[in-house]
Amino acid sequence: MQKIDAFNHIWPEPFFRALIDHIGEMTDITRRSGAVPMMTDLDHRFRVMDLFGPEYRQVLSLASPPLEKLAGPEKALELSRIGSDAMTELCAKHPDRFPGFIGTAPMNNPDALVEESRRAIEELGALGMQIFTNVNGRPLDLPEFDPFFAYMAGVGKPVWMHPARGQDFADYQSETRSEYEIWWTFGWPYETSAAMARMVFSGLFDRHPGLKVITHHGGGMVPFFEGRVGPGWQQMGARTTDRDLGAVLKRLRRPHLDYFREFVADTATFGSRKAIEHALEFFGPERVVFASDAPFDPEGGPMYIRETIRIIDSLDIPRETRARIYHGNLAALTGATF
């Protein structure tokens, strides 16, 4: 059965050169990405992929951090273009390895954002666009980003949403940094969940019907906290006295939980069977796609791929459902033929 890895990461050589020319020394998460051989060494990537047979293929996307964290508007646009061009070339050269790629939207350049997304999708053939859960600390439901979501809904391609949070986001108000990498372990699932909530309650999906959003790491915290998200949030406004939050729910065209269920989750859960099971139960088997988050694991790629496949293959689900998770759902979301 073919397996299309929908959310893994790469720094193609032209992008990597441009990145290093711009930032110089790598630090923090950038250094972590650059230190993984599979990220920049194509031969190493192929050796890892060969472990899983010819039916295993990868959809390419740039690795963290967000472009806007590294560069101003014009440079972010330039890096976005270099990344998309380089991934287009890789897909054309190795179609048996890479059936498609995801462009990265330069969100801090609103003037060029839609045009670059259009170029990546309509000219280069990107399957969709990658964004992050905030834009340098600013929420995605701001009016300046609305034309991007309008375009993505209109063109019918999904948005891949990756969490973004760093050690400068402290765990306690009395401190200036996050300790013990809590910013990553718990911060990233929270980031995903907060961004999902802002999208829902701001009416983004009412304004742009048909918008498709693929959430990384199993949909963040949402499947685990269905009770708080559903009946808990049904009481929105009961805990707040300085404004009428009850009006938020009345403005939505449908019950708020319906919108949360319309996100898509991936299976990149670091080998957690329960997380994948929760995602399947909450979003439904038609809204879960196979992804491994390669190459970010202790073995530089193989372990997360291997464990994710092992879990999916061991689930008590029909073969047809397994095929939908591995490739069918992604094909339906993107319009691609795998």
Phi and psi in degrees as a GROMACS rama.xvg file:
@    title "Ramachandran Plot"
@    xaxis  label "Phi"
@    yaxis  label "Psi"
@TYPE xy
-69.9526  145.302  GLN-2
-128.194  113.99  LYS-3
-104.039  108.7  ILE-4
-76.5306  106.558  ASP-5
-84.1624  -17.7793  ALA-6
-143.852  85.4403  PHE-7
-133.624  176.074  ASN-8
-132.926  152.557  HIS-9
-153.184  152.76  ILE-10
-119.391  96.5295  TRP-11
-59.179  153.5  PRO-12
-53.5293  -48.1696  GLU-13
-61.3764  -37.7971  PRO-14
-67.724  -43.5334  PHE-15
-60.8422  -42.992  PHE-16
-62.025  -45.1832  ARG-17
-65.1001  -37.7941  ALA-18
-63.6863  -48.0154  LEU-19
-65.7225  -39.1564  ILE-20
-58.7112  -32.9449  ASP-21
-84.1551  -46.5263  HIS-22
-96.6149  -16.8817  ILE-23
72.5478  -119.139  GLY-24
-72.7097  135.772  GLU-25
-83.1234  140.914  MET-26
-136.003  159.912  THR-27
50.7315  -127.659  ASP-28
-69.0032  -27.3772  ILE-29
-64.6751  -41.2418  THR-30
-65.7215  -39.0579  ARG-31
-60.0471  -44.8773  ARG-32
-62.6598  -46.6605  SER-33
-66.5034  -22.3811  GLY-34
-82.3983  -9.89068  ALA-35
-86.7175  116.314  VAL-36
-55.6759  -40.2487  PRO-37
-64.2444  -19.4599  MET-38
-67.7214  -38.5269  MET-39
-120.546  -13.814  THR-40
-102.399  104.756  ASP-41
-65.8745  -38.1039  LEU-42
-62.9336  -40.7474  ASP-43
-63.7971  -41.1964  HIS-44
-59.9213  -43.5319  ARG-45
-64.3684  -38.0117  PHE-46
-62.8379  -39.9646  ARG-47
-66.0647  -46.1684  VAL-48
-62.0383  -35.3787  MET-49
-62.4176  -22.4942  ASP-50
-63.3675  -21.0675  LEU-51
-112.967  11.174  PHE-52
82.0383  168.55  GLY-53
-68.6403  -15.3222  PRO-54
-77.7874  -11.6491  GLU-55
-92.0344  123.165  TYR-56
-137.099  161.148  ARG-57
-123.287  134.901  GLN-58
-87.6154  125.022  VAL-59
-86.8554  141.934  LEU-60
-148.071  149.165  SER-61
-66.2195  148.697  LEU-62
-83.5438  164.175  ALA-63
-59.8109  157.871  SER-64
-88.6838  175.087  PRO-65
-59.2789  147.506  PRO-66
-59.4334  -36.8074  LEU-67
-69.1525  -18.7599  GLU-68
-75.6391  -25.9947  LYS-69
-95.4178  -23.4051  LEU-70
-151.55  158.701  ALA-71
-73.2155  179.99  GLY-72
-55.0686  -48.0369  PRO-73
-69.8775  -41.3736  GLU-74
-69.7274  -36.4115  LYS-75
-61.6429  -41.049  ALA-76
-62.6158  -43.4898  LEU-77
-61.779  -45.3173  GLU-78
-65.3463  -37.8447  LEU-79
-60.128  -45.4265  SER-80
-64.7811  -43.6978  ARG-81
-61.6924  -43.269  ILE-82
-63.156  -45.6055  GLY-83
-66.1062  -41.7606  SER-84
-62.4881  -42.0495  ASP-85
-67.7001  -40.1223  ALA-86
-70.7423  -33.1905  MET-87
-59.4927  -44.0473  THR-88
-63.3224  -41.9535  GLU-89
-63.8941  -40.9695  LEU-90
-65.8346  -38.1201  CYS-91
-69.4263  -35.6958  ALA-92
-79.7376  -30.4636  LYS-93
-131.902  62.7761  HIS-94
-65.3724  -23.7112  PRO-95
-74.1884  -16.7922  ASP-96
-100.75  -44.2454  ARG-97
-124.794  97.4407  PHE-98
-78.364  -2.81675  PRO-99
176.386  173.003  GLY-100
-141.286  167.215  PHE-101
-115.496  125.046  ILE-102
-72.097  159.172  GLY-103
-112.035  121.386  THR-104
-77.7576  127.286  ALA-105
-79.0219  81.7763  PRO-106
-66.5974  -20.9409  MET-107
-86.8013  10.7696  ASN-108
-126.652  71.117  ASN-109
-56.786  -30.3175  PRO-110
-66.2888  -31.4467  ASP-111
-108.553  -3.17958  ALA-112
-58.8846  -51.9789  LEU-113
-68.4378  -41.0809  VAL-114
-64.5892  -40.9129  GLU-115
-69.2413  -35.3756  GLU-116
-64.9423  -42.1674  SER-117
-62.2135  -42.6833  ARG-118
-61.9663  -45.642  ARG-119
-63.1267  -42.148  ALA-120
-82.1781  -50.6645  ILE-121
-85.8707  -26.3211  GLU-122
-101.142  -40.2291  GLU-123
-95.4484  -17.9716  LEU-124
89.084  21.5548  GLY-125
-58.2887  143.755  ALA-126
-76.1523  -16.4174  LEU-127
173.003  -166.899  GLY-128
-128.144  142.357  MET-129
-96.0702  133.61  GLN-130
-127.529  174.638  ILE-131
-117.966  166.146  PHE-132
-71.6617  -12.7063  THR-133
-151.943  162.56  ASN-134
-115.067  93.3704  VAL-135
51.9671  43.9376  ASN-136
87.3794  1.81078  GLY-137
-104.207  140.493  ARG-138
-72.6915  156.445  PRO-139
-76.6919  -13.1631  LEU-140
-90.579  13.3476  ASP-141
-69.4344  148.147  LEU-142
-56.6228  -30.5969  PRO-143
-66.2847  -20.3379  GLU-144
-95.2381  -6.93721  PHE-145
-61.5457  -38.6948  ASP-146
-59.978  -32.1189  PRO-147
-63.5288  -48.8321  PHE-148
-66.3475  -34.3579  PHE-149
-62.0547  -43.423  ALA-150
-63.2542  -46.465  TYR-151
-63.2058  -39.6095  MET-152
-66.1155  -40.3878  ALA-153
-67.4389  -37.5062  GLY-154
-83.1961  -14.4381  VAL-155
77.309  22.5313  GLY-156
-108.042  147.242  LYS-157
-78.0512  154.94  PRO-158
-99.1246  124.402  VAL-159
-90.6329  122.77  TRP-160
-110.811  118.419  MET-161
-107.451  137.732  HIS-162
-68.6884  150.192  PRO-163
-142.04  120.805  ALA-164
-166.043  141.834  ARG-165
-123.493  179.851  GLY-166
-68.7209  -14.8156  GLN-167
-75.6362  -5.83458  ASP-168
-92.4322  98.4129  PHE-169
-68.7598  153.265  ALA-170
-80.783  -24.5266  ASP-171
-133.566  146.494  TYR-172
-62.7648  -23.8199  GLN-173
-81.9565  -3.80272  SER-174
-117.606  167.931  GLU-175
-110.55  -5.76853  THR-176
-150.659  159.193  ARG-177
-82.6296  135.08  SER-178
-97.9924  155.845  GLU-179
58.07  23.6786  TYR-180
59.0544  29.7847  GLU-181
-60.5003  -32.4081  ILE-182
-54.3673  -29.6544  TRP-183
-92.6707  -51.936  TRP-184
-62.3079  -49.9703  THR-185
-103.653  -26.4265  PHE-186
-67.4066  -40.5277  GLY-187
-67.6272  -44.5282  TRP-188
-61.2892  -36.0986  PRO-189
-64.9383  -44.8157  TYR-190
-53.988  -47.3082  GLU-191
-60.2545  -46.0341  THR-192
-66.4454  -41.4007  SER-193
-63.6464  -42.1402  ALA-194
-64.6175  -39.406  ALA-195
-61.447  -44.0471  MET-196
-63.9823  -42.7627  ALA-197
-62.5792  -38.7571  ARG-198
-62.24  -45.4472  MET-199
-65.7807  -55.4596  VAL-200
-76.2762  -17.5519  PHE-201
-81.141  -4.87499  SER-202
82.2276  18.0005  GLY-203
-58.0405  -40.5233  LEU-204
-78.0351  -22.9452  PHE-205
-73.1058  -37.93  ASP-206
-71.5875  -31.4932  ARG-207
-129.288  72.4914  HIS-208
-57.6724  140.491  PRO-209
90.4112  -3.86282  GLY-210
-61.76  131.902  LEU-211
-112.648  127.944  LYS-212
-128.962  120.7  VAL-213
-96.4297  118.723  ILE-214
-95.2483  138.705  THR-215
-78.8  156.966  HIS-216
59.4552  43.8957  HIS-217
73.795  20.3665  GLY-218
84.7075  23.5617  GLY-219
62.728  -135.672  GLY-220
-90.3926  -11.7397  MET-221
-57.5087  -49.1864  VAL-222
-59.8939  -33.4802  PRO-223
-72.9732  -26.2303  PHE-224
-115.376  39.5089  PHE-225
-55.2847  -38.6541  GLU-226
-64.9447  -43.0833  GLY-227
-70.3396  -39.3769  ARG-228
-68.2634  -40.5997  VAL-229
-82.805  -93.6337  GLY-230
-61.006  -31.312  PRO-231
-61.961  -48.9797  GLY-232
-75.2902  -12.8623  TRP-233
-62.7665  -20.4136  GLN-234
-94.9689  18.8523  GLN-235
-52.2901  130.659  MET-236
106.143  -22.834  GLY-237
-69.7285  -20.4727  ALA-238
-104.599  4.81053  ARG-239
-128.969  130.849  THR-240
-114.364  -13.1417  THR-241
-89.1339  -2.83527  ASP-242
-161.015  163.431  ARG-243
-93.507  85.4086  ASP-244
-76.21  -17.1371  LEU-245
-60.4961  -26.9469  GLY-246
-66.715  -24.1962  ALA-247
-60.3289  -48.1863  VAL-248
-65.4567  -36.1914  LEU-249
-67.245  -28.3768  LYS-250
-74.2208  -26.4259  ARG-251
-69.6286  144.331  LEU-252
-77.2449  -20.5292  ARG-253
-136.691  167.125  ARG-254
-56.598  138.869  PRO-255
-60.5389  -32.4513  HIS-256
-65.338  -28.4745  LEU-257
-59.5186  -39.9017  ASP-258
-66.9835  -42.0318  TYR-259
-61.2434  -35.8034  PHE-260
-72.0168  -14.1234  ARG-261
-87.9055  -6.58675  GLU-262
-67.5708  160.603  PHE-263
-108.978  140.352  VAL-264
-113.458  152.728  ALA-265
-107.051  174.173  ASP-266
-98.8142  15.4202  THR-267
-79.107  82.6538  ALA-268
-122.194  22.4267  THR-269
60.798  33.9851  PHE-270
85.5522  16.0971  GLY-271
-91.4742  109.305  SER-272
-63.9398  -43.7806  ARG-273
-61.3629  -37.1205  LYS-274
-63.7969  -41.0162  ALA-275
-67.1386  -41.8277  ILE-276
-61.9025  -42.6416  GLU-277
-62.3565  -41.9242  HIS-278
-61.7841  -43.763  ALA-279
-63.8047  -40.0116  LEU-280
-68.6701  -39.4256  GLU-281
-80.5549  -51.8371  PHE-282
-84.9348  -23.9739  PHE-283
93.87  149.563  GLY-284
-64.8969  -15.8922  PRO-285
-85.1325  -3.03427  GLU-286
-127.505  32.1149  ARG-287
-128.972  132.96  VAL-288
-122.703  147.318  VAL-289
-69.7906  129.116  PHE-290
-156.101  149.142  ALA-291
-114.42  -17.444  SER-292
67.3132  19.656  ASP-293
-58.5496  145.443  ALA-294
-102.462  26.8901  PRO-295
-87.3912  73.2872  PHE-296
-144.06  171.13  ASP-297
-59.4424  -22.4104  PRO-298
-99.4999  6.14842  GLU-299
75.5495  19.4926  GLY-300
146.802  -51.2184  GLY-301
-65.3453  -38.7817  PRO-302
-65.1107  -49.034  MET-303
-65.5798  -37.2026  TYR-304
-62.4989  -50.5295  ILE-305
-60.7248  -46.4298  ARG-306
-68.7167  -38.007  GLU-307
-65.1236  -44.0335  THR-308
-62.9164  -42.4661  ILE-309
-59.3546  -43.5446  ARG-310
-65.363  -48.179  ILE-311
-61.56  -41.3604  ILE-312
-67.8401  -23.3971  ASP-313
-93.0487  -6.4888  SER-314
-67.4598  143.712  LEU-315
-84.358  74.495  ASP-316
-134.41  155.62  ILE-317
-62.2978  155.6  PRO-318
-59.1389  -36.7902  ARG-319
-63.8399  -38.052  GLU-320
-67.2979  -41.1194  THR-321
-61.7482  -40.605  ARG-322
-65.2247  -35.5433  ALA-323
-66.041  -40.9487  ARG-324
-65.1943  -44.4785  ILE-325
-69.3435  -35.1716  TYR-326
-154.771  -27.6378  HIS-327
-66.9091  -42.5231  GLY-328
-64.9354  -39.7612  ASN-329
-67.0156  -38.2906  LEU-330
-61.8095  -41.4249  ALA-331
-68.4223  -36.4033  ALA-332
-69.289  -39.1888  LEU-333
-99.208  -17.0248  THR-334
78.7986  8.62165  GLY-335
-82.9536  158.073  ALA-336
-110.291  113.447  THR-337
